[in-house]
Amino acid sequence: MAGWVHDFDITRPVHYEPAQGTPQAPGYIAPGEPGYPATNDHSHRLQNPIDQPYVDVVSRMYPGLFTPALLANQNNGDNRPIFFVEYSHAMGNSNGNLKEFWDVFRSTKRIIGGCIWEFKDQGLLKTDSAGRKYYAYGGDFGEKYYDDFTIKGIVAADGSPKAAIYECKHAFQPVTCNLIDTNKVLIKIKNRHADFSLSSYDVKVDYTHGWKYYFRKSITTYSVRSRKRYLVISLLKHLLKLENGHEYLADIHFILSKDKAWANKGFEVASDQFALTGLANYFNQQKEKKSSIKSETDNNSYIIKVKDFVVKISKQNGALTSYLWKGEEQLLQPLLPHFTRPLTDNDRRGWKANIKLAPLV
């Protein structure tokens, strides 16, 4: 099959993750012999001694952060690109280490990236007995044999974003900025695009004072060309006088200046935030008379009162039911810690949380 693909279209590289090991090559370790790569440990599955010659890419699943360097530095004469066909799993509370993985990917020779399993939840729209629509999966259609390995996307079945996709966007963003000098407020802007100038973006910097919007300033990035090109700019000239004892932040945004086939003008492609000062000191350095704390109760709540705020905690379940700040309610609904979730198939098959975390009788 690989031969046919290469003949049919010479522009398409072939990768096949099971194409590991070449028995004809000197140094090959056969299954069952000491040193044979363990099939249940993807993170240490090095080439044995080299992957099959009919693939153009070295492909692996589920690396550790140390795996890219092990593969890239393996002394077997192989210079093919390395691709992690599945390096992150989006099921449940997952997708950890994205930033750390991409720091390693970008700094290690031959690594060209990888795939997340997967993009979208595979729920199917169904209507319940009350006429309400929901996305069904894992036995919801009455099937006898099923599993739950269908709800594992970075977006939901209806395409709405989950939390993981926002981290993906920041890890993958094609422009990155770093604060390299706090006193001079020097920002290093790096263009990761393969073939795209930063002059195509409108670049805005928002300054905030504590939690309050301060002001916005447009800046020019000139024509920072693609690939490893960078520009150092100073934001110092844009700043107003910074008051001591307050926290100031700068947020830089790279916004499409023209409509694209995939997004409209004004869409934010990349962003970063910088702390221009330390944390705010909201307390006077001189000794002040502290506000007295009063506590009382009613039928439903424990109540704590200080000068500017009143807090209510439910007697029934310990929830924070009200937080009044200068007479204004800060909560939309009661806040209650929740540390449980339904078991996933990974829990049942893997570390068996339902057994290890079961209450002691």
C-alpha positions in Angstrom: 0.0 0.0 0.0 2.8 2.4 0.9 4.4 1.7 -2.5 1.1 2.5 -4.3 0.7 5.8 -2.4 4.2 6.9 -3.2 3.6 6.1 -6.9 0.2 7.7 -7.0 1.2 11.0 -5.3 4.9 11.7 -4.6 4.0 14.9 -2.7 2.3 13.0 0.2 4.5 11.6 3.0 3.4 8.2 4.4 3.3 7.6 8.1 2.1 4.4 9.8 2.6 4.1 13.6 2.8 0.2 13.6 5.7 0.3 11.2 8.1 -0.1 14.1 11.1 -2.4 13.9 13.0 -3.8 10.9 13.8 -7.5 11.5 16.3 -7.5 8.5 18.4 -4.7 10.1 21.4 -5.5 12.2 20.7 -5.0 15.9 17.0 -5.9 15.7 15.6 -7.2 19.0 12.9 -9.9 18.4 9.7 -10.1 20.6 10.4 -12.1 23.7 14.1 -11.2 23.8 15.5 -9.0 26.6 15.3 -5.4 25.6 12.4 -5.7 23.3 10.4 -2.4 23.5 7.4 -2.9 25.9 4.1 -2.7 24.0 2.4 -1.2 27.0 4.9 1.7 27.4 4.6 4.0 24.5 6.9 6.6 26.0 10.0 4.4 25.7 9.3 2.7 22.4 12.4 3.7 20.5 13.2 2.5 17.0 14.2 -1.2 16.8 16.8 -0.5 15.5 15.0 1.6 12.9 11.4 1.9 11.6 10.4 0.4 8.3 11.9 2.1 5.2 8.5 2.4 3.5 7.3 5.1 5.8 8.5 8.7 5.5 7.8 9.7 9.1 8.7 8.1 12.4 5.3 7.9 14.2 4.6 7.2 17.9 1.7 7.4 20.4 1.6 8.8 23.9 5.1 10.1 24.7 6.4 11.4 27.9 8.0 14.9 27.9 11.3 13.0 27.7 10.3 10.9 24.6 11.0 13.4 21.8 14.6 13.8 22.8 15.1 10.0 23.1 13.8 9.4 19.6 15.5 12.4 18.0 18.9 11.6 19.5 18.8 7.8 18.9 22.0 6.9 17.2 20.7 4.9 14.2 21.4 7.3 11.3 17.7 8.1 10.8 16.8 11.7 10.0 13.1 11.3 9.2 10.7 13.7 10.9 9.1 12.5 14.1 5.3 12.8 14.5 3.2 11.9 17.6 0.1 10.5 16.0 -1.7 10.7 19.4 0.0 12.6 22.2 -3.0 13.9 24.2 -6.3 12.4 25.1 -9.3 14.8 25.5 -11.5 12.5 27.6 -12.7 13.9 30.9 -10.5 16.3 32.7 -7.5 15.7 30.5 -5.3 17.5 27.9 -2.7 18.3 30.5 0.9 19.3 29.7 0.0 21.0 26.4 2.4 23.9 26.9 5.2 21.6 28.2 4.8 19.3 25.2 4.9 22.1 22.7 7.9 23.7 24.4 9.7 20.4 23.9 8.4 19.9 20.4 9.5 23.3 19.3 13.0 22.9 20.8 13.8 19.4 19.6 15.1 18.6 16.2 13.0 16.6 13.8 9.8 16.9 15.8 6.9 18.2 13.7 4.1 18.0 16.2 1.2 15.6 16.9 -2.5 15.0 17.1 -5.0 15.2 20.0 -7.5 12.4 20.3 -9.8 14.1 19.4 -11.4 17.2 18.0 -15.2 16.7 18.6 -17.4 14.7 20.9 -19.3 12.0 19.0 -22.7 12.5 20.6 -25.9 12.2 18.5 -28.9 14.5 18.9 -31.8 12.7 20.6 -35.1 13.8 22.2 -36.1 12.6 25.6 -39.6 11.7 26.8 -40.2 15.3 27.9 -39.4 16.6 24.4 -36.0 18.0 25.4 -33.1 17.5 23.0 -29.8 16.2 24.2 -26.7 14.5 22.8 -26.8 10.8 23.4 -23.9 8.3 23.6 -22.7 5.2 25.4 -25.9 3.1 25.7 -28.4 5.9 25.3 -29.8 4.1 22.2 -30.5 0.9 24.1 -27.6 -1.0 22.6 -26.2 -4.0 24.6 -22.5 -3.5 24.0 -21.0 0.0 24.1 -18.4 2.1 25.7 -18.0 5.8 26.5 -15.0 6.4 24.2 -17.1 8.8 22.1 -17.1 11.9 24.3 -13.5 13.0 24.2 -13.2 16.1 22.1 -11.9 19.6 22.7 -15.3 20.8 21.4 -18.7 19.4 22.3 -20.9 17.5 20.0 -22.7 20.7 19.0 -19.3 22.4 18.2 -19.3 24.6 21.3 -15.8 25.0 22.8 -14.7 23.3 25.9 -12.0 24.7 28.3 -9.3 22.6 26.6 -9.6 24.4 23.2 -8.7 27.7 24.8 -5.4 26.2 26.0 -4.9 24.6 22.6 -5.3 28.0 21.0 -2.7 29.6 23.2 -0.3 26.8 22.9 -0.6 26.7 19.1 -0.9 30.4 18.4 1.4 31.6 15.6 2.6 34.7 17.4 4.3 34.7 20.8 5.3 37.6 23.0 7.6 37.7 26.0 8.4 40.5 28.5 12.3 40.6 28.5 12.9 43.8 30.4 10.5 45.0 33.1 12.2 48.4 33.6 12.2 49.3 29.9 9.0 47.4 29.3 10.6 45.6 26.3 8.5 43.0 24.6 10.0 40.4 22.2 7.5 39.5 19.5 8.2 36.3 17.6 6.5 35.3 14.3 6.0 31.5 14.1 4.2 31.6 10.8 5.7 29.6 8.0 4.8 32.2 5.4 2.9 35.1 6.8 4.0 38.6 7.9 2.7 40.2 11.1 1.8 43.3 9.1 -1.4 41.5 8.3 -2.6 41.9 11.9 -4.0 44.8 13.8 -2.1 44.8 17.0 -3.6 46.3 20.2 -2.3 46.6 23.7 -4.8 46.9 26.6 -3.5 48.3 29.9 -5.4 47.5 33.1 -5.0 48.9 36.5 -5.9 46.2 39.0 -9.2 44.8 37.7 -10.1 48.1 35.9 -9.6 48.9 32.2 -6.9 51.5 31.8 -6.6 52.3 28.1 -5.9 50.7 24.7 -3.1 51.5 22.3 -2.5 50.4 18.7 1.1 49.5 18.0 3.0 48.7 14.8 4.8 45.4 14.3 6.3 46.4 10.9 6.9 43.5 8.5 8.1 40.8 10.8 8.6 38.1 8.2 7.9 34.5 8.8 9.9 31.8 10.6 12.1 32.6 13.5 11.9 36.3 12.9 11.3 38.6 15.9 11.0 42.2 16.9 11.7 43.9 20.2 9.5 46.9 21.0 9.1 49.1 24.1 5.8 49.8 25.6 7.3 52.4 28.0 6.3 55.4 25.9 2.6 54.4 26.0 2.4 54.1 29.8 0.9 56.7 32.0 2.4 57.2 35.4 2.3 54.0 37.5 1.2 54.5 41.0 3.1 52.6 43.7 1.3 49.8 45.5 -0.9 49.0 42.5 -0.9 46.2 40.0 -0.6 47.0 36.3 -1.0 44.5 33.4 -0.6 44.7 29.7 -2.5 42.4 27.3 -1.3 42.3 23.7 -3.8 41.1 21.0 -3.1 40.1 17.3 -6.3 40.7 15.4 -7.1 39.9 11.8 -7.1 43.1 9.7 -9.0 41.5 6.8 -11.6 38.9 6.4 -10.4 35.3 5.9 -12.1 32.2 4.6 -12.0 30.8 8.2 -12.7 34.0 10.3 -13.9 37.5 9.9 -11.9 40.7 10.3 -11.5 41.5 14.0 -11.0 37.8 15.1 -8.2 37.5 17.7 -5.6 35.0 16.5 -3.1 35.4 19.4 -2.7 37.1 22.7 -0.4 37.3 25.7 -0.4 39.1 29.1 2.4 40.7 31.0 2.7 41.8 34.6 4.2 45.3 34.5 4.4 45.5 38.3 4.2 43.2 41.2 1.0 42.3 43.0 -1.0 45.2 44.4 -0.6 46.2 48.0 -4.1 47.2 49.0 -3.1 47.7 52.6 -1.5 50.9 53.9 2.0 50.2 55.1 1.3 52.3 58.2 -0.6 50.6 61.1 -4.3 51.1 60.7 -7.2 50.3 63.0 -8.6 47.1 61.7 -12.3 46.8 61.1 -14.1 44.7 63.6 -15.5 41.4 62.6 -19.0 40.5 63.7 -20.6 37.1 63.4 -24.2 36.1 63.9 -26.7 33.5 62.7 -30.2 33.1 61.5 -32.3 30.0 60.8 -30.4 29.2 57.6 -27.0 30.9 57.6 -23.9 31.8 59.5 -23.3 35.5 58.8 -20.0 37.4 58.9 -20.0 41.2 58.8 -17.1 43.5 58.3 -17.1 47.2 57.3 -17.7 46.8 53.6 -18.9 43.3 53.1 -21.3 40.7 54.4 -20.9 37.0 53.9 -23.5 34.2 54.4 -22.7 30.5 54.6 -25.4 27.9 54.5 -25.9 25.8 57.6 -27.3 23.0 55.5 -24.4 22.3 53.1 -21.7 24.9 53.8 -22.3 26.8 50.5 -21.3 30.4 50.2 -24.8 31.8 49.5 -24.2 35.5 49.5 -21.3 37.9 49.3 -22.4 41.6 49.6 -19.7 44.1 48.8 -20.7 47.7 49.7 -24.3 46.5 49.5 -24.0 44.9 46.0 -24.4 41.2 45.6 -21.3 39.5 44.0 -22.7 36.0 43.5 -25.1 34.8 40.8 -25.8 31.6 42.7 -24.4 29.8 45.8 -20.9 28.5 45.6 -20.2 24.9 46.8 -17.1 22.8 46.2 -17.8 19.8 44.1 -15.1 17.1 43.8 -17.0 14.3 42.2 -17.8 13.3 38.6 -19.1 10.2 36.9 -16.6 7.5 36.2 -15.0 7.4 32.8 -13.9 4.2 31.0 -10.3 5.3 31.7 -11.1 5.2 35.4 -12.7 1.7 35.3 -10.0 0.2 33.1 -7.0 2.1 34.5 -6.4 3.3 38.0 -9.9 2.1 39.2 -10.8 5.2 41.1 -14.2 3.7 42.1 -12.2 1.1 44.1 -9.3 3.1 45.4 -11.4 6.0 46.5 -14.3 4.0 47.9 -15.3 5.0 51.5 -13.9 2.8 54.2 -16.6 0.8 55.8 
